[in-house]
Amino acid sequence: MLFTLIIVIAVFLGILTGHFFISPSEIDNLNLISSYFLTILLFSVGLDLGSSKDTFKDISKKGKLLFVLTSAVILGTFTGGLIAGAISNMHYNASLAIAAGFGWYSLAPVILNKIATAEIAAIAFLTNILREVFAIILIPILAKYVNYFTALAPGGATSMDTTLPIVSRATDPNHSVISFLNGAILTLLVPFLVNFLYSL
């Protein structure tokens, strides 16, 4: 619980700092710095995975779990997108395309800005960035109070990069591998699904 609290405090301190103390001209430098830190974090996760001798055993079992997880994430995400779209009177193709970002807030809005409207792109940005924020908060809670497998779902596409260190901390090396592969598959699907679903 302490780890989750630290994460939440860090996110809100970042929001406040960005709003009051960081100028737009400094954002590019901040993105570069955060990329370096993310690379170091992912390298650390890789070391942790590689040091565990059982991580890559039972590949077939991991494959089955990966299929179940990725399918459930896609189904749950699209169901949530349809429900949110119905509540907000948004056409189903737009709500599904927004949901198909799977948390990748830097790509889905760019695609939708080209094929849809600036408003839909802005909603996609906010929706997917909020998914990542909530994933950061929920992963440790779900791992502790539900189970490790359920904790892999909220991150969506980010479960291979930005939320992977949190998964690694909250679960174990075996689930970290599944998390990485799940995120990789969803990441590959994002460009295709966003375009396809909006065209329906």
HELIX and SHEET records of a PDB file:
HELIX    1   1 LEU A    2  PHE A   20  1                                  19    
HELIX    2   2 PRO A   24  GLU A   26  5                                   3    
HELIX    3   3 ILE A   27  SER A   51  1                                  25    
HELIX    4   4 ILE A   59  ILE A   87  1                                  29    
HELIX    5   5 TYR A   92  ALA A   99  1                                   8    
HELIX    6   6 ALA A  108  ILE A  115  1                                   8    
HELIX    7   7 ALA A  118  TYR A  145  1                                  28    
HELIX    8   8 TYR A  148  ALA A  151  1                                   4    
HELIX    9   9 GLY A  156  MET A  160  5                                   5    
HELIX   10  10 LEU A  164  ALA A  170  1                                   7    
HELIX   11  11 PRO A  173  TYR A  198  1                                  26    
END                                                                             
